[in-house]
Amino acid sequence: MSNFDDVGRIPREAFVISASLLFALCLVSVTARYYIRIVVQKEFKLDDVFLAFGTACMTAAMVVLYINMDDMYFTEILTFEPAKLGRQPEPQDLNRVFEFRRLVTASLILTWVAMMAVKFSFLALFKRLIDRIYSLTVYWWIVVVFNLAVTGYGASVYVIACPHFSGTKVGKE
């Protein structure tokens, strides 16, 4: 914990508690689903693979977020209340912000891919339910193509919107 944990829209303690509880709820739900699927039903299908991939992406995103939480709140203090820093921002401070932006972009992309993996998990499950109904199968393929496009757009929009992850070499001579 640092002296700038209360700067920004959400205090750090509240953010950590709420994010941890929601992530724990996700992990409990996935664990229960895998218990039912593997132990009770004794099967493992394509929809389970998508869900496992989504869980791995979400776990990686949360790890990146928690490791870089100090930088997140440091960025908040530089943005909203620089007087609380107690000194003038230095070049390495900006480099720290640029590095955080690069890592948070990776975390956001992983989170988006995790959400879309859950969608594809549902689509894989529904495919098994509708595979004998031609009109629904055609509709299913349209939805799959649309979701592939949305996945590509959603994963790339964070980089397309601002492809520069650093300013000019701050503090470099």
N, C-alpha and C positions, 0 to 999 in steps of 0.2 A: 504494500500500500504506500501511496505517496501523498504529498501535500496538495495534489490537484485532482483528487478523486471525486470531488463534488462539483466540478466544473462541467458544463454541458447540460444537455437535456435530462439525462438520467444519471443519478449518482452511481458510482461504481458498485457499491455493495448491492443495491437494488438490481442493477444489470446482471451481476454475477449470479445472484440468487434466482432471478427469473429465467435467465438463459439456461442455467444448470438444471432447474426443475423441468423446464420444457424439453431439454435434451434427454434428461433421465426418463421422462414420460415416453419419448420416442423409442429409447432403447428398451424399456420394459415392454412396449407394444410389439416391437420387432422380435424380442426374445420370446414372448408369448406366442406370436404367430409361428415362429420357427419350431417351438416346442410342439404345437398342434400339428404342424405340417410334417415334421420329421418323426416325432415319437408316436403320435396318435395315428396320422394318416400314412406314415411310412413312405413318403414320396418327396421329391425335390424337383421342381419344374423350372421352366424358364422365368416365370414370374418371381420365383424365389431368388434367382440369380440377379435380376434387376433390382430387387429389394436389397440384397446383400451389397451390390455395387453402390446403391444410394446411401445405405448405412455407412459404408466406408467413406464415401465422399463427405457426408455430413460430419462424421467423426473427425476427418482431416480438417474440415473447415472450422470446427469448434476448437481443435488443438491450435490451429494458426491464430484464431481469435484470442484465446486465452493467453498464449505465449506473448502476443503483441498488445495486450491490454494497456500496459503502461504507456506505450507509444500512442495508443488511441486517445487516452485522456491527456497526454502531453499535447497532441494535435488540437484537442478541444481547448486547452488553456491558451495556446498560441492564437487560436482563431477567435475565441469569445472574450477572454479576460487576460490579455498579455501582462497586465500590471501585477497579477497574482504570481507571475513567474519570479518576480523580485530582481530581475536583471534584464538587460537587453538580449534579445534572441541572437544567438551566434550562428555562424555558418553551419556547424555540425548539427544544430537544432533543425535547420531546414533539411539537411540530408537525412536526419532521422524521420522527419515528416514524409519525405519522398519515399524512403524505404517502407514506411508504414503503408503508404498508399499502394505501393506495389503488392505488398502482402495482403492487404485487405481486398484488393481486386481479385487475387487468387482465391481468397476465402469466399467472396461473393460468387465467383464462378463455380466453385465446388458446391456451394449451397444451391445454386440454380440447377446444376446437374443432378444433385441429390433429389430435388423436388421432381424433376422430369423423370428420373429413374423410377420413382414411385408411380408416376403416370404410366410409364411403359410397363411396369409390373401389373397394373390394373388392365392395361390393354392386352397383355399376354394372357392374363386370366380370362378375360372376356372372349378372347379368340377361341379358347377351348369350348366356351359355352355356345358360340354362334357359328361354328365352323360348317354346319350343315344348312345354313340359311343364306342363300346366295346374295340377296339384297343387303343383308346386314354385313356380310363379308366384304362387299364392295364399299359400304359405308365405313367399315372398320379400317380398310386400307386408306381411305381418304383421311380419316382421323390420324392414322399413323404418320402419313406423309406430312400433314399439317403440324403434328407434334414434333416431328423431326426438324421442320423449319423453325418452329418456335424454340426448340432446344438450341439450335445453331445461333439464332438471333439473340436469345437470352444469354447465352454463354459469351458471345462476342461483343455485346453492347457495352459492357464495362470498359473494354479496350478501345472500341471504335469511338466512343464518346470523348475519350481523352487518351490518346495513345502514348502520351509522354509521361513517363514515370519519374522523371527528375527534371529539375531546371537545368540551367547551365551549371557546370561543375562548381558548386558553391564551395568556397573555401580552398579551392585548388588553384595553385599558382601556375 
